[in-house]
C-alpha cells in the first residue's frame, strides 16, 4: 500500500459519514425540543457503551449495551420529568450506579460518565433555554479551536503540551485555538445579543474542549486502544468525535448554573 493510499484510503467513508453526521446534527439543532434531546441522549448512550467496552474488557456480552441503553433512557426521562436540583441529583445518582458496575477503574469510569451525562444535560439545557444560535456558537467554538490547533501545531510546531498523554498536541496549537475561539466569540456578540464577556467565555469553553480531548486520549492510552470504537466509518467512535464537545458543553452547563450566560445576555441588552 502506498503512503497516499494509506493516508486517504478511508477518505470516501470519512466524507460520507461526516456529511451524514452534519446533516443529522443541523436538523436536530434546528428542530430542538424532543428531537434534539433524543439525538443527544442517543449519542450519550453510545459513548457510555464505548467507555464500558474500553474499561471493562471482560464484560459479558450485553453489559456494555445495557449500560449505554440505560444511560440514554435515564437521561431522556430525567430531562423530560425533572428540573433544578432534582434533575442534577438524578443524573448524579445515575453516574454513581453506572460507575459501580465497573469491576476496575471505577473512579476513572465515574469521572468520564459524569462528563458524558452532564454534558448531555448541558446541551439540552442550552438549546431549550437559549435557542439554536447558542448551540451553533458552541459548535463553532469547538470546531474552530480544534482546527486552529491542528494547523498551527503542524505549521508552527514547538514544545509539546503533554507529550506523555497526547504526543501530537503543541503549545502553539493550543494558544491558536484560544485565539480563534475568542474571535468566534467576538463575531457572535451582536447575533447572540451578548456582551464583550462572550469573548472570554468562548476562550474558557475552548480550554474545556481541549481538556476533554486530552482526557479521552488518556483513557484510550490506559485502555490500550487507538479508537473508542469503529461505530462511525472513517472516524472511529462517538467519543473520538465528541470528546471536546462534551467537555465544552459541560463547561457551558456550569456557566449557566452560576448565571454567567444570563449575565452575558443582560450585558448585551444593557440591563
C-alpha positions as CSV (number, residue, x, y, z in Angstrom):
1,X,0.0,0.0,0.0
2,X,1.4,3.4,-0.9
3,X,1.7,6.3,1.5
4,X,-1.0,8.2,-0.3
5,X,-3.5,5.3,-0.2
6,X,-2.7,4.7,3.4
7,X,-3.4,8.3,4.2
8,X,-6.5,8.7,2.1
9,X,-7.9,5.2,1.7
10,X,-10.8,5.9,4.1
11,X,-11.5,9.4,2.7
12,X,-14.7,8.3,0.9
13,X,-16.2,6.7,4.0
14,X,-15.0,9.5,6.2
15,X,-16.5,12.1,3.9
16,X,-19.9,10.4,3.6
17,X,-20.2,9.8,7.4
18,X,-19.1,13.3,8.0
19,X,-21.8,14.7,5.8
20,X,-24.4,12.4,7.3
21,X,-23.4,13.5,10.9
22,X,-23.5,17.2,9.9
23,X,-27.0,16.8,8.2
24,X,-28.5,15.0,11.2
25,X,-26.9,17.4,13.7
26,X,-28.1,20.5,11.9
27,X,-31.6,19.2,11.5
28,X,-31.8,18.2,15.2
29,X,-30.4,21.5,16.4
30,X,-32.9,23.4,14.2
31,X,-35.8,21.3,15.4
32,X,-35.0,21.5,19.1
33,X,-37.3,20.1,21.7
34,X,-37.7,16.3,21.8
35,X,-35.9,15.7,18.5
36,X,-32.7,17.4,19.8
37,X,-33.0,15.8,23.2
38,X,-33.3,12.3,21.6
39,X,-30.2,12.8,19.5
40,X,-28.2,14.0,22.5
41,X,-29.3,11.1,24.6
42,X,-28.5,8.5,21.8
43,X,-25.0,10.0,21.5
44,X,-24.5,9.9,25.2
45,X,-25.7,6.3,25.4
46,X,-23.3,5.4,22.6
47,X,-20.4,7.0,24.5
48,X,-21.3,5.1,27.6
49,X,-21.3,1.9,25.6
50,X,-17.8,2.7,24.2
51,X,-16.5,3.6,27.7
52,X,-17.8,0.3,29.1
53,X,-16.2,-1.7,26.3
54,X,-12.8,0.1,26.8
55,X,-12.5,-0.1,30.6
56,X,-14.3,-3.4,31.2
57,X,-12.6,-5.8,28.8
58,X,-14.0,-8.9,30.3
59,X,-17.6,-7.8,30.4
60,X,-20.1,-10.4,29.3
61,X,-22.0,-9.8,26.1
62,X,-24.8,-7.3,26.6
63,X,-23.3,-5.5,29.6
64,X,-21.9,-2.6,27.6
65,X,-25.1,-2.4,25.5
66,X,-27.2,-2.4,28.6
67,X,-25.2,0.4,30.2
68,X,-25.5,2.5,27.1
69,X,-29.2,1.9,26.8
70,X,-29.8,2.6,30.5
71,X,-27.8,5.9,30.3
72,X,-29.7,7.1,27.3
73,X,-33.1,6.3,28.6
74,X,-32.3,7.7,32.1
75,X,-31.0,11.0,30.7
76,X,-34.0,11.4,28.5
77,X,-36.6,10.6,31.2
78,X,-34.8,12.8,33.7
79,X,-34.6,15.8,31.4
80,X,-38.3,15.5,30.5
81,X,-39.6,14.9,34.0
82,X,-37.3,16.8,36.4
83,X,-35.9,20.3,36.8
84,X,-33.4,22.1,39.0
85,X,-31.7,20.3,41.8
86,X,-33.8,17.2,41.4
87,X,-32.5,16.9,37.8
88,X,-28.9,17.3,38.7
89,X,-29.3,14.9,41.6
90,X,-30.9,12.2,39.5
91,X,-28.2,12.4,36.9
92,X,-25.5,12.3,39.6
93,X,-27.2,9.1,41.0
94,X,-27.2,7.5,37.6
95,X,-23.5,8.2,37.3
96,X,-22.8,6.5,40.6
97,X,-24.9,3.5,39.8
98,X,-23.3,3.1,36.4
99,X,-19.8,3.5,37.7
100,X,-20.4,1.0,40.4
101,X,-20.9,-1.8,37.8
102,X,-17.2,-1.4,36.6
103,X,-15.1,-4.1,38.3
104,X,-12.0,-1.9,37.9
105,X,-11.2,1.8,37.2
106,X,-14.4,2.9,38.9
107,X,-13.1,6.4,39.6
108,X,-11.9,6.9,36.0
109,X,-15.2,5.5,34.7
110,X,-17.2,7.6,37.1
111,X,-15.4,10.8,36.1
112,X,-16.0,10.2,32.4
113,X,-19.6,9.0,32.9
114,X,-20.2,12.3,34.8
115,X,-18.7,14.2,31.9
116,X,-20.9,12.4,29.3
117,X,-24.2,12.7,31.1
118,X,-23.9,16.2,32.5
119,X,-22.6,17.4,29.1
120,X,-25.7,15.9,27.5
121,X,-27.8,17.8,30.1
122,X,-25.9,21.0,29.3
123,X,-26.5,20.7,25.6
124,X,-30.3,20.1,26.0
125,X,-30.5,23.0,28.5
126,X,-28.6,25.3,26.2
127,X,-30.9,24.6,23.2
128,X,-34.0,24.8,25.3
129,X,-33.2,28.0,27.3
130,X,-31.1,30.0,24.8
131,X,-32.0,28.7,21.3
132,X,-30.3,27.2,18.4
133,X,-28.0,30.2,17.8
134,X,-26.2,29.5,21.1
135,X,-25.7,25.8,20.2
136,X,-24.2,27.0,16.9
137,X,-21.8,29.3,18.8
138,X,-20.7,26.3,20.9
139,X,-20.2,24.0,18.0
140,X,-18.2,26.6,16.1
141,X,-16.0,27.4,19.1
142,X,-15.2,23.7,19.5
143,X,-14.6,23.1,15.8
144,X,-12.8,26.4,15.2
145,X,-10.4,25.9,18.1
146,X,-9.7,22.3,17.1
147,X,-8.9,23.2,13.5
148,X,-6.7,26.1,14.6
149,X,-4.8,23.8,16.9
150,X,-4.4,21.2,14.2
151,X,-2.9,23.6,11.6
152,X,-0.9,25.8,14.0
153,X,0.6,22.7,15.6
154,X,1.8,21.4,12.3
155,X,2.8,24.7,10.7
156,X,4.4,26.3,13.8
157,X,5.2,23.2,15.9
158,X,7.2,23.9,19.1
159,X,7.1,22.5,22.6
160,X,4.6,19.7,23.3
161,X,1.6,20.4,25.6
162,X,1.6,17.0,27.3
163,X,3.7,14.5,25.3
164,X,3.1,11.5,27.6
165,X,-0.7,11.7,27.1
166,X,-1.2,13.4,23.8
167,X,2.1,13.5,21.9
168,X,0.7,15.5,18.9
169,X,-0.6,18.5,20.8
170,X,1.6,21.6,21.0
171,X,1.5,24.8,22.9
172,X,1.4,26.7,19.6
173,X,-1.7,24.8,18.6
174,X,-3.3,25.3,22.0
175,X,-2.8,29.0,22.0
176,X,-4.0,29.3,18.4
177,X,-7.2,27.5,19.5
178,X,-7.8,30.1,22.2
179,X,-7.3,33.0,19.8
180,X,-9.7,31.6,17.2
181,X,-12.3,30.8,20.0
182,X,-12.1,34.4,21.1
183,X,-12.5,35.7,17.6
184,X,-15.6,33.5,17.2
185,X,-17.0,34.9,20.4
186,X,-16.4,38.4,19.2
187,X,-18.2,37.6,15.9
188,X,-21.2,36.2,17.7
189,X,-21.6,39.1,20.2
190,X,-24.1,41.0,18.1
191,X,-26.1,38.0,16.9
192,X,-26.5,36.5,20.4
193,X,-27.1,39.9,22.0
194,X,-24.2,39.2,24.4
195,X,-21.7,41.5,26.0
196,X,-18.0,41.6,25.4
197,X,-17.6,38.9,28.1
198,X,-18.6,36.4,25.4
199,X,-15.0,36.6,24.1
200,X,-13.6,35.4,27.4
201,X,-16.3,32.8,27.8
202,X,-15.5,31.4,24.4
203,X,-11.8,31.0,25.3
204,X,-12.8,29.3,28.5
205,X,-15.1,26.9,26.6
206,X,-12.3,26.2,24.1
207,X,-10.0,25.4,27.0
208,X,-12.5,22.9,28.3
209,X,-12.8,21.3,24.9
210,X,-9.1,20.9,24.7
211,X,-9.1,19.3,28.2
212,X,-11.8,16.9,27.0
213,X,-9.7,15.8,24.1
214,X,-6.7,15.2,26.3
215,X,-8.9,13.3,28.8
216,X,-10.2,10.9,26.2
217,X,-6.6,10.4,24.9
218,X,-5.6,9.4,28.4
219,X,-8.4,6.9,28.7
220,X,-7.6,5.3,25.4
221,X,-3.9,5.1,26.3
222,X,-4.9,3.5,29.6
223,X,-7.2,1.0,27.8
224,X,-4.6,0.3,25.1
225,X,-6.9,1.2,22.2
226,X,-6.5,3.5,19.2
227,X,-10.1,4.5,18.8
228,X,-13.1,4.3,21.2
229,X,-14.9,2.1,18.7
230,X,-15.5,1.7,14.9
231,X,-19.0,2.9,15.1
232,X,-18.5,5.8,12.7
233,X,-16.9,4.8,9.3
234,X,-13.7,6.6,8.8
235,X,-13.9,8.5,12.1
236,X,-13.6,5.9,14.8
237,X,-16.0,6.1,17.7
238,X,-18.5,8.7,19.0
239,X,-16.2,9.6,21.8
240,X,-13.4,10.2,19.3
241,X,-15.6,12.8,17.5
242,X,-17.3,14.4,20.5
243,X,-14.7,14.3,23.3
244,X,-14.0,18.0,23.0
245,X,-17.7,18.9,22.5
246,X,-18.9,17.1,25.7
247,X,-16.3,18.9,27.8
248,X,-17.2,22.2,26.3
249,X,-20.9,21.5,26.9
250,X,-20.2,20.6,30.5
251,X,-18.4,24.0,30.9
252,X,-21.4,25.7,29.4
253,X,-23.7,23.9,31.9
254,X,-21.5,25.1,34.7
255,X,-21.5,28.7,33.4
256,X,-25.3,28.6,33.0
257,X,-25.8,27.2,36.6
258,X,-23.8,30.1,38.1
259,X,-25.7,32.7,35.9
260,X,-22.8,33.6,33.6
261,X,-24.7,33.1,30.4
262,X,-27.7,35.1,31.7
263,X,-25.3,37.9,32.7
264,X,-23.9,37.9,29.2
265,X,-27.3,38.4,27.6
266,X,-28.1,41.1,30.2
267,X,-24.9,42.9,29.4
268,X,-25.7,42.8,25.7
269,X,-29.2,44.1,26.4
270,X,-27.9,46.9,28.6
271,X,-29.8,45.9,31.7
